[in-house]
Amino acid sequence: MKNLKLLILTLLCTSISLAQQTPASKQTKTIAIIGATAHIGNGDVIPNSVVIFKDGKIVTVADATVIKMDMSDMEIINANGKHVYPGFIVPNSTLGLVEIDAVRATDDDAEIGNFNPHIRSIIAYNAESKVVESMRPNGVLLGQITPRGGRISGTSSIAQFDAWNWEDATVKADDGIHMNWPSSFTRGRWWLGEDPGLKANDKYSEQVNEVTAFFNESKAYADGDKTTTNLPYKACKGLFDGTQKLYIHADDEKGITDAINFAKENKVKSMVIVGGAEAYKVASLLKQNNIPVLLQRVHLRPNAEDDDYDLPYKMAKLLVDKGVLVGLEVSGQMERMNARNLPFYAGTTVAHGLTKEQALQLITSNTAKILGIDDMYGTLENGKNATLFISEGDALDMRTNILTHAFIDGRLISLETHQTELWQRYDNKYKSKQ
């Protein structure tokens, strides 16, 4: 019996340690951060700032050497020598949809079928994810939860990363529909004995025609009597009335060009290119049509043999210089784990031509504009949600991105994660042996 009690106690302690952290409580007292270098997120910097937020909203962002006000009834955070930033935003992410790649029961990022605009990714979002939790210590506080698979993958939503459930996490539901544009080139299936080399996709026209037919049918349904409900067609309505964006995942020059023309011909009100490996080749076209780009992960090798060795690193600079609105995304290999490196990808663009404040915009204000949440997030400005953090140093440098405080909608969130718990555990273990 004694052994049984010990076993039960052990299991209870284990379950508690593995449980979801309790989301932070609602802000109750006005908070003032004083003395920090404030990186506004729109290119401006205030070296000695005062940032005040109340009831989850920013009410003051000012130069501390100029402003005079009574702060006696506020909670004061002295941040002299530190930096304050708006929360970083990771778009085109499967965070919360997959926990462990090798465990099928934790993988829910794709639906069966080829045309699934009605599939809502947010309802599969796991607010208790330990992977999501690990984003916060690096300042990544918001993300676009995006489905995968098929020609039209489904509908994304924007979530904040400290919530009880997917309903609490949602800050903007069903912001857009994601489409994988057919590739102009394809590789042979080596496992079937085909030549693995790159070659023209002989089914490209057929695949484009399938997408065109689907959109024609969706528009006809929208204009019809709708006596019979068709969920995929019904879900596309927002693309034509401007309430949703069409995120077209395309990389090659021809694909991006064709995708833009397709959207215009089908009267899609707002579109975004996602990936854009060759977007620099059509930068003028993107600018002319006011089409933003969620740029592929910066830390990649060049795709083509004649590409510059550092093309992925300097791509953001090439597009920004052409006047294209650019945000950074991190999809690809180990994309959920790598999402925490978003600020360091932005830092890489500094080493390849952008200023630090321009690089910051790639993961704050620019992304907020692209996702349609710039009225609430992306900058430190009056009236916006108090989603921000304090870092001991430059948040775009992994050596100095050390957070002391982080807030989501004014709520002071925990910066502890499964990773920090393990670090502390083994740090104490080896210290005790000294």
C-alpha positions in Angstrom: 0.0 0.0 0.0 2.8 2.4 0.9 4.5 1.7 -2.5 1.2 2.3 -4.2 0.8 5.7 -2.5 4.3 6.7 -3.5 3.6 5.7 -7.1 0.4 7.7 -7.2 2.2 10.7 -5.7 4.9 10.4 -8.3 2.4 10.3 -11.2 0.5 13.3 -9.8 3.7 15.3 -9.6 4.7 14.3 -13.1 1.3 15.2 -14.5 1.5 18.6 -12.8 4.9 19.4 -14.2 3.8 18.4 -17.7 0.5 20.3 -17.6 -0.3 23.5 -19.4 0.9 26.7 -17.7 -2.1 28.7 -16.5 -2.6 31.6 -18.8 -2.0 35.0 -17.3 -4.7 36.9 -15.6 -6.3 40.1 -17.1 -4.4 43.3 -16.4 -5.8 45.1 -13.4 -3.3 47.9 -12.7 -1.8 50.5 -15.0 1.8 49.6 -15.9 4.6 52.0 -16.9 7.8 50.8 -18.4 10.4 53.6 -18.0 13.9 54.1 -19.3 14.0 51.5 -22.0 15.0 52.1 -25.7 11.6 51.7 -27.4 11.6 50.2 -30.8 8.3 51.3 -32.1 8.1 48.9 -35.0 7.5 51.5 -37.7 11.1 52.5 -38.0 11.1 55.0 -35.1 13.2 54.6 -31.9 12.9 56.4 -28.6 16.2 56.0 -26.7 14.8 56.9 -23.3 11.1 56.1 -23.3 8.0 55.8 -21.2 5.5 53.1 -22.3 2.2 53.0 -20.4 -0.6 50.6 -20.8 -4.0 50.2 -19.1 -6.7 47.6 -19.4 -4.7 45.8 -22.1 -4.2 48.9 -24.3 -1.2 51.2 -24.8 -2.1 54.7 -23.6 1.3 56.5 -23.8 4.5 56.1 -25.7 6.7 59.1 -25.2 10.2 60.4 -24.6 10.9 60.2 -20.9 13.0 63.4 -21.0 10.1 65.4 -22.2 6.9 63.9 -20.7 5.9 64.8 -17.1 3.1 62.9 -15.5 2.0 61.4 -12.1 2.9 57.7 -12.0 2.3 57.2 -8.3 -0.7 54.9 -8.8 1.0 52.8 -11.5 3.1 49.7 -11.4 6.6 50.9 -12.5 9.0 48.7 -14.3 12.5 50.2 -14.4 14.0 49.2 -17.7 17.1 51.4 -17.9 19.6 50.0 -20.3 17.0 47.5 -21.7 14.9 47.5 -24.9 11.1 47.3 -25.4 9.6 45.8 -28.6 6.2 45.0 -30.0 5.5 41.3 -29.9 6.9 39.4 -32.9 4.4 37.8 -35.3 5.0 34.5 -37.2 2.8 34.1 -40.3 2.1 30.9 -42.3 2.8 28.7 -39.3 1.5 25.3 -38.2 2.2 26.0 -34.5 -0.4 24.2 -32.4 -1.4 21.9 -35.2 1.4 19.4 -34.7 3.1 18.6 -31.5 5.4 15.6 -32.3 6.0 14.8 -35.9 6.4 11.1 -35.3 3.2 10.7 -33.4 0.3 10.7 -35.8 -2.3 11.5 -33.1 -0.6 14.9 -32.5 -0.5 15.8 -36.2 -3.6 17.7 -37.5 -2.3 20.2 -40.1 -3.9 18.9 -43.2 -7.3 17.6 -44.4 -8.0 14.9 -47.0 -9.0 16.3 -50.4 -7.6 18.8 -52.9 -9.9 21.8 -52.6 -10.7 22.6 -48.9 -11.3 26.4 -48.5 -13.9 25.6 -45.8 -11.5 23.8 -43.5 -10.7 26.0 -40.5 -7.3 25.4 -39.0 -8.0 27.3 -35.8 -10.4 24.7 -34.4 -7.5 22.2 -34.4 -5.2 24.6 -32.6 -3.8 23.1 -29.4 -3.4 25.9 -26.8 -1.6 23.5 -24.5 1.2 22.9 -26.9 4.7 22.9 -25.4 6.1 23.9 -28.8 3.9 27.1 -28.8 4.9 27.8 -25.3 8.6 27.8 -26.3 8.0 30.7 -28.7 7.4 33.3 -25.9 11.0 33.5 -24.4 12.2 34.8 -27.8 9.5 37.4 -28.1 7.3 35.5 -30.6 3.8 36.2 -29.2 1.4 35.9 -32.1 1.1 33.7 -35.1 -1.0 32.9 -38.2 -2.2 29.3 -37.8 -2.2 27.9 -41.3 -3.3 24.6 -42.8 -1.3 22.5 -45.2 -1.9 20.1 -48.1 -4.0 20.0 -51.3 -4.4 22.7 -53.9 -6.5 24.9 -51.6 -5.4 24.0 -48.0 -8.0 25.8 -46.0 -8.5 28.9 -43.9 -6.0 30.4 -41.5 -6.6 32.5 -38.3 -4.4 34.7 -36.1 -3.8 33.5 -32.5 -2.0 34.8 -29.5 0.2 32.4 -27.6 -1.1 32.4 -24.0 -4.6 31.0 -23.9 -6.9 28.4 -22.3 -8.2 27.1 -25.7 -8.5 28.0 -29.3 -11.4 30.3 -28.8 -9.4 32.4 -26.2 -6.4 32.3 -28.5 -8.1 33.7 -31.6 -7.5 37.4 -32.2 -8.7 37.3 -35.9 -10.7 34.4 -37.2 -10.6 33.2 -40.8 -8.3 35.9 -42.1 -7.7 34.2 -45.4 -7.6 31.2 -47.6 -4.4 29.4 -48.6 -3.7 28.1 -52.1 -0.7 26.1 -53.3 -0.1 27.4 -56.9 1.0 24.7 -59.4 4.7 24.6 -59.9 6.1 25.3 -63.3 8.8 22.7 -62.8 8.8 19.3 -61.2 11.2 16.5 -60.2 10.9 12.9 -61.1 10.0 10.4 -58.4 13.3 8.6 -57.8 11.6 5.9 -55.7 9.7 4.9 -58.8 12.9 4.9 -61.0 12.1 8.3 -62.5 14.9 10.9 -63.3 15.1 13.1 -60.1 16.3 16.0 -62.1 14.3 19.3 -62.5 12.1 19.4 -65.6 9.1 21.3 -66.9 5.7 20.4 -65.4 3.7 19.0 -68.3 0.6 19.1 -66.2 0.9 22.8 -65.3 -1.8 24.1 -67.6 -4.2 21.3 -66.6 -3.6 22.1 -62.9 -4.2 25.9 -63.4 -7.4 25.1 -65.3 -8.6 23.1 -62.4 -8.1 26.1 -60.0 -9.8 28.4 -62.5 -12.8 26.1 -62.9 -13.1 25.9 -59.1 -13.1 29.7 -58.8 -15.6 30.1 -61.6 -17.9 27.6 -59.8 -17.5 29.5 -56.5 -18.5 32.8 -58.1 -21.4 31.2 -59.8 -22.5 29.7 -56.5 -22.2 33.1 -54.8 -24.5 34.6 -57.5 -27.0 31.7 -57.4 -30.0 30.9 -55.3 -28.0 28.6 -53.0 -30.9 26.1 -52.5 -28.2 23.5 -51.9 -25.4 24.5 -49.6 -21.9 23.8 -50.9 -19.4 24.5 -48.1 -16.2 24.8 -50.3 -17.9 27.3 -52.7 -19.5 29.2 -49.8 -16.2 29.5 -48.0 -14.7 31.5 -51.0 -17.2 34.3 -50.7 -14.8 36.5 -48.7 -12.2 36.5 -51.4 -14.6 38.3 -53.8 -16.1 40.8 -51.3 -12.8 41.7 -49.7 -13.4 40.3 -46.2 -10.7 37.6 -46.7 -7.3 37.5 -48.3 -6.0 34.9 -50.8 -2.6 33.7 -49.7 -1.0 32.1 -52.8 2.0 29.9 -52.1 4.3 30.3 -55.1 8.0 30.4 -55.6 9.1 30.5 -59.3 8.9 33.6 -61.5 6.3 32.2 -63.9 4.1 30.9 -61.0 4.1 34.2 -59.2 3.3 36.1 -62.4 0.5 33.7 -63.3 -0.9 33.8 -59.8 -1.1 37.6 -59.9 -2.9 37.5 -63.2 -5.2 34.8 -62.0 -6.2 36.8 -58.9 -6.9 39.9 -61.0 -8.9 38.0 -63.6 -11.0 36.4 -60.9 -11.6 39.7 -59.1 -9.9 38.6 -55.9 -9.9 41.8 -53.8 -6.7 41.1 -51.8 -3.9 38.6 -52.3 -0.5 37.8 -50.7 2.4 35.8 -52.2 3.8 33.3 -49.7 7.3 31.8 -50.1 8.4 33.9 -53.1 11.8 32.3 -53.8 12.0 34.2 -57.1 9.9 37.2 -56.0 12.9 39.6 -56.6 12.6 38.8 -60.4 9.0 40.3 -60.4 9.4 42.9 -57.7 8.1 45.7 -60.1 5.0 43.7 -60.8 4.4 43.1 -57.1 4.8 46.8 -56.3 2.6 47.8 -59.3 -0.2 45.7 -58.0 0.3 46.4 -54.3 0.9 42.8 -53.5 2.9 42.0 -50.3 5.2 39.0 -49.8 5.6 36.7 -46.8 9.1 35.7 -47.7 10.5 32.2 -47.3 12.9 31.3 -44.5 16.0 33.4 -44.8 18.4 30.6 -43.7 18.2 28.6 -46.9 20.5 27.5 -49.7 20.0 29.0 -53.2 17.6 27.1 -55.4 19.4 27.4 -58.8 23.0 26.8 -59.7 23.4 30.3 -61.1 21.8 32.0 -58.0 24.1 34.1 -55.8 25.3 32.1 -52.9 23.7 34.6 -50.5 20.5 35.2 -52.4 18.1 34.0 -49.7 19.9 36.2 -47.1 19.6 39.4 -49.1 16.2 38.7 -50.7 14.4 40.9 -48.2 16.7 43.8 -49.0 16.1 43.4 -52.7 12.3 43.5 -52.3 12.3 46.3 -49.7 14.4 48.5 -52.0 11.8 48.0 -54.7 9.0 49.2 -52.4 7.4 45.8 -51.8 5.8 45.2 -48.4 7.6 42.2 -46.9 7.1 40.0 -43.9 9.2 36.9 -42.9 7.8 33.4 -42.6 9.6 30.2 -41.4 7.9 27.3 -43.1 9.9 24.2 -44.2 12.0 21.7 -42.3 11.2 21.6 -38.6 9.1 24.7 -39.1 7.4 24.7 -35.7 10.6 24.4 -33.7 12.3 26.9 -35.9 9.6 29.5 -35.5 11.3 30.7 -32.3 14.2 31.7 -34.4 12.1 34.3 -36.3 13.9 37.3 -34.7 17.3 35.9 -35.7 16.2 35.4 -39.3 15.3 39.1 -39.2 18.7 39.8 -37.8 20.3 38.0 -40.7 18.7 40.5 -43.1 20.6 43.3 -41.2 23.9 41.6 -42.0 22.8 41.7 -45.7 21.7 45.3 -46.1 18.7 46.2 -44.1 18.8 48.5 -41.0 17.9 47.0 -37.7 14.6 48.9 -37.6 13.8 47.8 -41.2 14.5 44.2 -40.2 12.2 44.7 -37.1 9.4 45.8 -39.3 9.6 42.5 -41.2 8.4 40.6 -38.1 6.1 43.3 -36.6 4.4 46.1 -38.4 4.8 44.8 -41.9 3.4 41.3 -41.0 0.6 42.9 -39.0 -0.4 45.0 -42.1 -0.2 41.9 -44.4 -2.4 39.8 -42.0 -4.9 42.7 -41.4 -4.3 43.1 -37.7 -2.2 46.3 -37.7 -5.1 48.2 -36.0 -4.3 46.1 -32.9 -0.8 44.8 -33.1 2.6 45.3 -34.7 3.7 48.7 -33.2 4.0 50.4 -29.9 1.4 53.1 -30.4 -1.5 54.6 -28.5 -4.7 52.6 -28.7 -3.1 49.3 -29.8 -3.1 46.2 -27.7 -0.3 46.0 -25.2 1.4 43.0 -26.7 5.1 43.7 -26.1 8.2 42.6 -24.3 11.4 43.8 -22.6 14.7 42.4 -23.6 18.1 43.0 -21.9 19.6 43.7 -25.3 19.1 43.6 -29.1 16.2 41.2 -29.7 17.4 40.4 -33.2 20.7 39.0 -31.9 20.5 35.5 -30.2 23.3 36.6 -27.9 21.3 39.5 -26.4 17.7 38.4 -26.9 17.1 37.8 -23.2 13.6 38.6 -22.1 12.8 39.9 -18.6 9.1 40.6 -19.1 6.5 39.8 -21.8 2.9 41.0 -22.1 0.0 39.8 -24.3 -2.9 42.2 -24.3 -1.5 43.7 -21.1 -1.3 40.4 -19.3 2.1 39.6 -17.8 2.8 36.1 -19.2 5.2 33.4 -18.0 8.5 33.0 -19.8 9.0 29.5 -18.3 8.8 26.6 -20.7 9.5 22.9 -20.8 12.9 23.8 -22.2 13.8 26.3 -19.4 12.6 23.7 -16.8 15.0 21.1 -18.2 17.8 23.6 -18.3 17.3 24.6 -14.7 17.0 20.9 -13.7 20.3 19.9 -15.2 22.0 23.1 -14.4 21.3 22.4 -10.7 22.3 18.8 -11.1 25.8 19.6 -12.3 26.3 22.6 -10.0 25.6 20.3 -7.1 28.5 18.1 -8.1 31.0 20.9 -7.9 
